[in-house]
Amino acid sequence: MVINRTRAAAIVLMAMLFVQIPLTHSTASKSHINVYHILLLLMPMLYIPAVRYLKFNPATAFLAVMVVTSLAAAATYGGGLRSTLIVFAATSYFLGVVFGRKLHDVELRKIFIWMLGCCIVFLIVRDAIYAGQLGAVYARSETASSILYMSTGGRNIEASLLALLSILLLGTRVYPIAAFIALMTSATMLSRAGLVGVAISIGIAAYRTRKTRFYYLYSFLAMAMVVLVVGMVLSSVIDIPVLDRFNLQAETNLEHKNVGRLALWTSAGTALKQNILGYGVGNGVPLMEQISGITFVENNVHNIYLQFLLEGGVQSLLLFLVVAAHIVLCPAEGQQRNIKAFLVCYLMLAFIEFSGYEAYFWFFVGMFYARNDMRVTQLKLDAAARDRIRRNKWRKLPAPAPSQDPAHA
C-alpha cells in the first residue's frame, strides 16, 4: 500500500494540534512545550520549495509587523520563552498554506473525520485513566492541576476545541456526533466559550439546511431566546452551575480579588496608557504585573484583540482587524466554507478566550488563504478560457452569403 506522505504529514500535525501532548512545562513563563512545537520547527524544512506559495496578504503583513514590533520592543522590555510564540504562529501559518495547496477537498474532509476519531480516542483513554477522578476532570469546583486535558490550556480550551472541530465537520455524517460530544463536554465542564461555540456550530448547521433564506436563522434565534428566558427563570429558583458561569456579578467579584477577565482587562488598560506601540510578543502579562503589582495566574488577557494591541501595538491590531474582516467577507466554497466558519467562530470566541498565537488558528488561516488563492486563480483561468472560446467562435463565423436580391443583379 502506497502512503501519501503529504496526507500522512497533515494528519500527524493536525492530530497534535488538537490533541496537545505536553513535553515539559515552564513555571516562569506559565507555558507548555508540546509535541506540536517540535513538529512546527521540523516540518517546514521538508517543504522549503513551497515558500513560493506564500503571497503578500493581510495575514503575512500582520505576522511581519508583529515580528518587527517585537524585535524593536525587545531592546527596551527584553523577552522570554513566550516571545517565541510568533515563530510557531508563522511556521503554523506556512504549513497551513502548504497543506491547503496540496490537499483536495475530499482529502481534507477525510482528515477532519480522522481528527474527530483522534479526539474521541483521547477522551476515552483519558476518562478511563481517571475513572475514579472524573469529578476532578469535569467539575470546576475541584482542582485538576495534574489532569491531562486535550489542550494544555485546560478544560475551557478542550471544550472550545471540540466545538471548533465540529464546525470543520459540517456537512458530513459524523457532524451530529461531533456536535453532541462538544455540547456534553462544554456543559459538564461549565465552559462558557464551549457552549457559545456549540451554539454557533449548530446555528451554522441549521442555516445551511434552511428551507428558506431566513427560516432556520429565525428559528435558531427564537429557540435561543426561549432557552435564555427559561434559564433565567430557573436560575432564580434553583442553583444551576452552568448558568452561574454566565453571571457577570461573579466576574465582578473575581475582579475585586485581582483575578478573572475583568482584572486582566483593567490592568491591560493601565499598561496601554504607558505604551500604545506594543511591548512585544509574550511581554504583555509580565509588564502588566510589573505596572500593577498584581501577580496573575494567566499568561494572556483572554481577549486576542486586546492581546495584540498590548503586545503588537495599534499598528498590529489594525492589521489583524483587516485579516478578520477579510476572512468574514471573503466568499468561500467547498471545504474552505467550513474553514471560514471555523475561523469566524474562533474570532467571536476570541473576545473572551484564547491568546491569539494558537497554532491551530494560524494553521487554518494559512489554509484559508491558500484555498482562496486557488479559487481566485481558477476563476481567472475560467474567465480566460471563456474569452478564448468567444474569440474562436467569432473567428470561425462563416462569411455572409452574397445577396440574391434581384435589384442587385
C-alpha positions as CSV (number, residue, x, y, z in Angstrom):
1,M,0.0,0.0,0.0
2,V,1.4,3.4,-1.0
3,I,1.2,6.0,1.7
4,N,0.7,9.6,0.6
5,R,3.4,11.4,2.5
6,T,1.7,14.8,2.4
7,R,-1.6,13.4,3.7
8,A,0.2,11.5,6.4
9,A,2.2,14.6,7.5
10,A,-1.1,16.6,7.6
11,I,-2.8,14.0,9.7
12,V,0.1,13.8,12.2
13,L,0.4,17.6,12.5
14,M,-3.4,18.3,12.9
15,A,-3.7,15.4,15.3
16,M,-1.0,17.0,17.5
17,L,-2.6,20.5,17.2
18,F,-5.9,19.2,18.5
19,V,-4.7,16.6,20.9
20,Q,-1.8,18.5,22.5
21,I,0.7,16.2,24.2
22,P,2.9,18.2,26.6
23,L,6.7,17.5,26.8
24,T,7.6,20.0,29.5
25,H,6.3,23.0,31.4
26,S,7.9,26.3,32.3
27,T,6.6,27.7,35.6
28,A,8.3,31.1,35.0
29,S,6.6,31.7,31.7
30,K,3.4,29.7,32.6
31,S,3.8,27.8,29.3
32,H,3.9,24.3,28.0
33,I,6.2,22.9,25.3
34,N,4.2,20.3,23.3
35,V,4.9,17.8,20.6
36,Y,3.4,20.1,18.0
37,H,6.0,22.7,18.8
38,I,8.7,20.3,17.7
39,L,6.7,19.4,14.5
40,L,6.3,23.1,13.7
41,L,10.1,23.6,13.9
42,L,11.0,20.5,11.8
43,M,8.2,20.1,9.2
44,P,8.9,23.4,7.4
45,M,12.3,22.0,6.4
46,L,10.5,19.4,4.3
47,Y,8.6,22.0,2.3
48,I,11.2,24.7,1.7
49,P,10.4,24.8,-2.1
50,A,6.7,25.6,-1.1
51,V,7.8,29.0,0.0
52,R,6.7,30.1,-3.5
53,Y,3.1,29.6,-2.3
54,L,3.4,32.4,0.2
55,K,1.7,35.6,-1.0
56,F,1.5,39.1,0.3
57,N,-1.9,39.4,2.1
58,P,-3.2,40.8,5.4
59,A,-2.1,37.7,7.3
60,T,1.6,37.8,6.1
61,A,1.6,41.6,6.7
62,F,0.3,41.2,10.2
63,L,2.9,38.5,11.1
64,A,5.7,40.6,9.6
65,V,4.7,43.7,11.5
66,M,4.3,41.7,14.7
67,V,7.9,40.4,14.3
68,V,9.3,43.9,13.7
69,T,7.4,45.3,16.7
70,S,8.7,42.5,19.0
71,L,12.3,43.0,17.8
72,A,12.0,46.8,18.4
73,A,10.4,46.3,21.9
74,A,12.9,43.7,22.9
75,A,15.6,46.3,23.2
76,T,13.6,48.0,25.9
77,Y,11.5,45.3,27.5
78,G,13.5,42.2,26.8
79,G,11.9,38.8,26.0
80,G,11.3,35.3,27.3
81,L,10.2,31.9,26.3
82,R,6.7,33.2,25.3
83,S,8.4,35.6,22.8
84,T,8.9,32.5,20.5
85,L,5.1,32.2,20.1
86,I,5.3,34.4,17.0
87,V,7.8,31.9,15.4
88,F,5.3,29.0,15.9
89,A,2.4,31.1,14.6
90,A,4.4,31.9,11.5
91,T,5.5,28.3,10.8
92,S,2.0,27.0,11.5
93,Y,0.7,29.6,9.0
94,F,3.2,28.4,6.4
95,L,2.3,24.8,6.9
96,G,-1.4,25.7,6.6
97,V,-0.6,27.3,3.2
98,V,1.3,24.2,2.1
99,F,-1.3,21.7,3.0
100,G,-4.1,24.0,1.8
101,R,-2.4,23.9,-1.6
102,K,-1.6,20.2,-1.7
103,L,-4.7,18.6,-0.4
104,H,-8.0,18.3,-2.2
105,D,-11.4,18.9,-0.6
106,V,-12.2,15.2,-0.4
107,E,-8.8,14.6,1.4
108,L,-9.4,17.4,3.8
109,R,-12.9,16.1,4.7
110,K,-11.4,12.7,5.5
111,I,-8.6,14.2,7.6
112,F,-11.1,16.2,9.6
113,I,-13.0,13.0,10.3
114,W,-9.7,11.4,11.4
115,M,-9.2,14.3,13.8
116,L,-12.6,13.6,15.4
117,G,-11.5,10.0,15.8
118,C,-8.3,11.0,17.4
119,C,-10.1,13.3,19.9
120,I,-12.6,10.6,20.8
121,V,-9.8,8.0,21.4
122,F,-8.1,10.6,23.6
123,L,-11.3,11.3,25.6
124,I,-12.0,7.6,26.1
125,V,-8.4,6.8,27.2
126,R,-8.2,9.9,29.5
127,D,-11.5,9.2,31.2
128,A,-10.5,5.5,31.6
129,I,-7.2,6.5,33.3
130,Y,-9.0,8.9,35.6
131,A,-12.1,6.8,36.0
132,G,-12.0,7.3,39.8
133,Q,-11.5,11.1,39.4
134,L,-14.0,12.1,36.8
135,G,-15.2,14.8,39.2
136,A,-11.8,16.3,39.1
137,V,-11.8,16.2,35.3
138,Y,-15.2,17.7,34.7
139,A,-16.3,19.6,37.8
140,R,-14.9,23.1,38.1
141,S,-15.2,23.0,41.9
142,E,-12.4,20.5,42.2
143,T,-8.7,21.1,41.5
144,A,-7.3,19.2,38.5
145,S,-3.8,20.5,38.1
146,S,-2.4,17.1,37.3
147,I,-5.2,16.1,34.9
148,L,-4.2,15.7,31.2
149,Y,-6.6,17.7,29.0
150,M,-6.9,17.6,25.3
151,S,-5.4,21.1,25.3
152,T,-2.6,22.2,27.6
153,G,-4.8,25.3,28.1
154,G,-7.1,23.3,30.3
155,R,-10.7,22.3,30.3
156,N,-12.0,25.5,28.8
157,I,-9.8,25.2,25.7
158,E,-10.7,21.5,25.4
159,A,-14.4,22.3,25.2
160,S,-13.7,25.1,22.7
161,L,-11.5,22.9,20.5
162,L,-14.3,20.3,20.3
163,A,-16.8,23.0,19.3
164,L,-14.5,24.3,16.7
165,L,-13.7,20.8,15.4
166,S,-17.5,20.2,15.0
167,I,-17.6,23.2,12.6
168,L,-14.9,21.6,10.4
169,L,-17.2,18.5,10.1
170,L,-20.3,20.4,8.9
171,G,-21.9,18.6,6.0
172,T,-20.5,15.2,7.0
173,R,-22.4,12.2,8.5
174,V,-20.3,12.5,11.7
175,Y,-21.3,16.1,12.4
176,P,-24.1,15.2,14.9
177,I,-21.6,13.1,16.8
178,A,-19.0,15.9,16.9
179,A,-21.6,18.5,18.0
180,F,-23.0,16.2,20.7
181,I,-19.6,15.5,22.2
182,A,-18.8,19.2,22.1
183,L,-22.1,20.1,23.8
184,M,-21.8,17.4,26.6
185,T,-18.2,18.3,27.3
186,S,-18.9,22.1,27.4
187,A,-21.9,21.6,29.6
188,T,-20.2,19.2,32.1
189,M,-17.0,21.3,32.2
190,L,-19.2,24.5,32.6
191,S,-17.3,26.2,29.7
192,R,-18.9,29.4,28.6
193,A,-16.8,29.6,25.4
194,G,-17.5,26.0,24.6
195,L,-21.3,26.4,25.0
196,V,-21.2,29.6,22.8
197,G,-19.1,27.7,20.3
198,V,-21.5,24.8,20.1
199,A,-24.4,27.2,19.7
200,I,-22.6,28.9,16.8
201,S,-21.9,25.5,15.3
202,I,-25.5,24.3,15.5
203,G,-26.7,27.7,14.2
204,I,-24.5,27.4,11.1
205,A,-25.6,23.8,10.6
206,A,-29.3,24.9,10.8
207,Y,-28.7,27.9,8.5
208,R,-27.1,25.7,5.8
209,T,-30.0,23.3,5.8
210,R,-32.6,26.0,5.7
211,K,-35.9,25.7,3.8
212,T,-35.9,29.4,3.0
213,R,-33.3,32.1,3.4
214,F,-34.1,33.1,7.0
215,Y,-36.3,30.3,8.2
216,Y,-33.7,28.4,10.3
217,L,-31.9,31.6,11.3
218,Y,-35.0,33.0,12.9
219,S,-35.9,29.6,14.4
220,F,-32.5,29.4,15.9
221,L,-32.7,32.9,17.4
222,A,-36.2,32.2,18.7
223,M,-35.1,28.9,20.3
224,A,-32.1,30.7,21.9
225,M,-34.3,33.4,23.4
226,V,-36.7,30.7,24.8
227,V,-33.7,28.9,26.4
228,L,-32.3,32.1,27.8
229,V,-35.6,33.2,29.4
230,V,-36.2,29.7,30.8
231,G,-32.7,29.6,32.1
232,M,-33.1,32.9,33.8
233,V,-36.3,31.8,35.5
234,L,-34.9,28.5,36.7
235,S,-31.7,30.1,38.0
236,S,-33.8,32.4,40.2
237,V,-35.5,29.4,41.7
238,I,-32.8,26.7,41.9
239,D,-29.0,26.9,41.5
240,I,-27.8,25.7,38.1
241,P,-24.0,25.8,37.9
242,V,-23.8,26.2,34.2
243,L,-26.0,29.3,34.3
244,D,-23.9,30.7,37.1
245,R,-21.0,30.8,34.7
246,F,-22.8,33.5,32.7
247,N,-23.4,35.6,35.7
248,L,-21.4,38.9,35.3
249,Q,-21.6,39.5,39.0
250,A,-19.3,36.6,39.5
251,E,-16.7,38.2,37.3
252,T,-17.0,41.4,39.2
253,N,-16.4,39.6,42.5
254,L,-13.3,37.9,40.9
255,E,-12.0,41.3,39.8
256,H,-12.1,42.5,43.5
257,K,-9.7,39.6,44.2
258,N,-7.5,40.6,41.3
259,V,-8.3,37.5,39.3
260,G,-10.5,36.8,36.3
261,R,-11.0,38.5,33.0
262,L,-12.1,42.0,34.2
263,A,-9.0,42.2,36.4
264,L,-6.8,41.3,33.4
265,W,-8.5,43.8,31.1
266,T,-8.3,46.6,33.7
267,S,-4.6,46.0,34.1
268,A,-4.1,45.8,30.4
269,G,-5.7,49.2,30.0
270,T,-3.4,50.7,32.6
271,A,-0.4,49.2,30.7
272,L,-1.6,50.6,27.4
273,K,-1.7,54.1,28.8
274,Q,2.1,53.9,29.1
275,N,2.8,52.4,25.7
276,I,0.4,52.1,22.7
277,L,3.0,50.8,20.3
278,G,3.4,47.4,21.8
279,Y,5.5,45.6,24.5
280,G,6.5,42.7,22.2
281,V,5.1,39.2,21.9
282,G,5.0,37.4,25.3
283,N,5.7,40.6,27.3
284,G,2.1,41.6,27.9
285,V,1.2,40.0,31.2
286,P,4.7,40.3,32.7
287,L,4.6,44.1,32.1
288,M,1.1,44.2,33.4
289,E,2.3,42.5,36.6
290,Q,5.2,45.0,37.0
291,I,3.0,48.0,36.5
292,S,0.0,46.9,38.6
293,G,2.0,44.9,41.2
294,I,-0.5,42.1,40.8
295,T,0.6,38.5,40.1
296,F,-1.7,36.8,37.6
297,V,-2.3,33.1,37.2
298,E,-3.0,33.6,33.5
299,N,-0.3,34.1,30.8
300,N,-2.6,36.1,28.5
301,V,-5.5,38.5,28.8
302,H,-8.2,36.2,27.4
303,N,-9.0,38.6,24.6
304,I,-6.9,38.4,21.5
305,Y,-7.7,41.8,20.2
306,L,-6.6,43.4,23.4
307,Q,-3.6,41.0,23.5
308,F,-2.4,42.1,20.0
309,L,-2.9,45.8,21.0
310,L,-0.9,45.3,24.2
311,E,1.9,43.3,22.6
312,G,1.9,44.4,19.0
313,G,0.7,47.9,19.3
314,V,-2.1,49.7,17.5
315,Q,-0.4,49.0,14.1
316,S,-0.6,45.2,14.6
317,L,-4.2,45.4,15.9
318,L,-5.3,47.4,12.8
319,L,-3.7,44.8,10.5
320,F,-5.3,41.9,12.4
321,L,-8.7,43.6,12.1
322,V,-8.1,43.7,8.3
323,V,-7.4,39.9,8.5
324,A,-10.6,39.3,10.4
325,A,-12.7,41.4,8.0
326,H,-11.1,39.7,5.0
327,I,-12.0,36.2,6.4
328,V,-15.5,37.3,7.2
329,L,-16.3,39.0,3.9
330,C,-14.3,36.8,1.5
331,P,-16.5,34.3,-0.4
332,A,-15.7,30.6,0.1
333,E,-16.6,27.3,-1.4
334,G,-16.0,23.6,-0.7
335,Q,-14.1,22.8,2.4
336,Q,-13.0,26.5,2.5
337,R,-16.5,27.2,3.8
338,N,-16.0,25.1,6.9
339,I,-12.5,26.5,7.4
340,K,-14.0,30.0,7.2
341,A,-16.8,29.1,9.6
342,F,-14.1,27.7,12.0
343,L,-12.1,30.9,11.9
344,V,-15.2,33.1,12.3
345,C,-16.2,31.1,15.4
346,Y,-12.7,31.5,16.8
347,L,-12.8,35.2,16.1
348,M,-16.1,35.5,18.0
349,L,-14.9,33.4,21.0
350,A,-11.6,35.4,20.9
351,F,-13.3,38.3,22.8
352,I,-13.4,36.1,26.0
353,E,-10.8,33.4,25.3
354,F,-7.5,32.4,23.6
355,S,-4.2,34.2,23.4
356,G,-4.2,34.8,19.6
357,Y,-1.0,32.8,19.0
358,E,-2.7,29.3,18.9
359,A,-1.0,27.2,16.3
360,Y,-4.3,25.7,15.1
361,F,-5.7,29.1,14.4
362,W,-2.8,30.3,12.3
363,F,-2.7,26.9,10.6
364,F,-6.2,27.3,9.3
365,V,-5.6,31.0,8.5
366,G,-2.9,29.8,6.2
367,M,-5.1,27.1,4.8
368,F,-7.9,29.6,4.2
369,Y,-5.6,32.0,2.2
370,A,-4.2,29.1,0.2
371,R,-7.6,27.9,-0.8
372,N,-8.7,31.4,-1.6
373,D,-5.6,31.9,-3.8
374,M,-6.5,28.7,-5.6
375,R,-10.1,29.8,-6.0
376,V,-9.2,33.2,-7.4
377,T,-6.6,31.6,-9.8
378,Q,-9.3,29.1,-11.0
379,L,-11.8,32.0,-11.6
380,K,-9.2,33.8,-13.7
381,L,-8.4,30.7,-15.7
382,D,-12.1,30.1,-16.3
383,A,-12.6,33.7,-17.4
384,A,-9.6,33.4,-19.7
385,A,-11.0,30.1,-21.2
386,R,-14.4,31.7,-21.8
387,D,-12.7,34.6,-23.5
388,R,-10.8,32.3,-25.8
389,I,-13.9,30.3,-26.7
390,R,-15.8,33.5,-27.6
391,R,-12.8,34.7,-29.7
392,N,-12.6,31.4,-31.5
393,K,-16.3,31.4,-32.2
394,W,-16.1,34.9,-33.7
395,R,-13.2,33.9,-35.9
396,K,-14.9,30.8,-37.2
397,L,-18.2,32.5,-38.1
398,P,-19.0,31.9,-41.8
399,A,-18.8,34.8,-44.2
400,P,-22.2,36.3,-45.1
401,A,-23.7,34.8,-48.3
402,P,-24.0,37.0,-51.4
403,S,-27.2,38.9,-51.7
404,Q,-29.9,37.3,-54.0
405,D,-31.9,40.5,-54.3
406,P,-32.9,40.9,-58.0
407,A,-32.4,44.6,-57.6
408,H,-28.7,44.0,-57.3
409,A,-28.5,41.6,-60.2
